[in-house]
Amino acid sequence: MKLGRQFGWLWAAYSVSTLGTWLAFDAFAMIAVLVLHAGSAQVAVLDATGTAVGAVAAVPLGPWVEFRRKRPVMIAADLVRCAALLTLPAAYGLGVLGFGQLLAVSVVVAAADITFTAASGAHLKALVPPAGLLTATSRFESTTWTATVLGPPLGGAAAGLLGPLTTVAADAVSYLLSALGIRAIGADEARPERRPDVFRARDVLEGWRHILSSPELRPLFLNVLVVNALIMAGQPVLSVLMLGPLGFAPWQYGLAFAVPCLGGLLGSRLARPLATRYGRRRVLFASGVLRACWSVGLAFVGPGVPGLLVVMVVEAGLITSAGVFSPLYAAERLELTPADRVARTLAAWSVTSKATTAAVTALWGLLATLAGPRTALAVAGVLLLATPPLLGRPTGRPSPASVPPSPAAPPRSR
């Protein structure tokens, strides 16, 4: 399905920033461990606190974004992330880089991430017809996994040769290029119906109200919230285990996560044909169950080639399942949300997800410190096995794409 030139520029902007992000895969953790000599607890605090404070700072941004044109917001978020990240190599070059600055940058980037996500989701819904949403989200997902395959090994090699600050600088440049791509979309963007200077307190809660009142969005929200938190909570623990006691080099660490991402690329390519053949909700449910079944294997990672193989097999299973699940759930979420509250819904979703992930990550850092990283990884894996019931039951409900768009939808960009 052809989605037009404007979508092409949006996709190009997304591609370059995603590649930059994956070049800098776990760069903050690497900087903390290899440059600042931090331990498990500090790495967990860095990841958790930066994300949590950024999420809290972003709470009022959902309604602020909702009633503004989205492209200028996206460009501003890209430029903020670029400027914040560039302060890290600058400070390192001057010999003044510290843990506090790393934490502050992570807060700014987290808040800008939420702002960009809310604006870009709303802009995508206005840019693409309802029948094209699954195609668009599948293309974004394929791009993500392609960047994930290429980025970590290249970034790991660059970090090994030139230091982890190199990949942070590359990520900063990618946000600048993304801003230029969004600017190139051109054409006038429809203005919101309500003036942006009219702010109502209840607008802050509208996103959560919509999610929790929807019998279809609510179970999806709870499942994604818990599963993402448990998966992400194990990453800092696994980083410290692999880069520390197990002695893996940065390039090996990157390779262990890059190769399995071919499964994510495969999954994202299969999502649309599988949904067409078996029904979106059934495929969404099946892939959601499968993605919870793999992480417990990370508790058995060891040194050398066998350890790398364990990580690759576990991550391949998880990522392939997620590659099918993610574009389906992204399209479902957009289609079940009225156009006049997409930004608030996506902001509420992101804020809650990041805050929950931050809290669970901090808890897992403490657990890893007290009981050891393997125990922390095993507990997360076992808890993930209990999450599929949160998805509810698969249904034969028609796809929202078959329902005519709401007459309240704003005019599309021309």
ABEGO torsion letter per residue (X at the ends): XBAEAAAAAAAAAAAAAAAAAAAABGAAAAAAAAAAGBBAAAAAAAAAAAAAAAAAAAAAAAAAAAABBAAAAAAAAAAAAAAAAAAAAAAAAAGABBAAAAAAAAAAAAAAAAAAAAAAAAAAAAABBAAAAAAAAAAAAAAAAAAAAAAAAAAAAAAAAAEAAAAAAAAAAAAAAAAAAAAAAEEBBBBBABBAABBBAAAAAAAAAAAAABAAAAAAAAAAAAAAAAAAAAAAAAAAAAABAAGBBAAAAAAAAAAAAAAAAAAAAAAAAAAAAAEAAAAAAAAAAAAAAAAAAAAABBBEAAAAAAAAAAAAAAAAAAAAAAAAAAAAAAAABBAAAAAAAAAAAAAAAAAAAAAAAAAAAAAAAAAEAAAAAAAAAAAAAAAAAAAEBBBABBBAAABBBBAABBBBBX
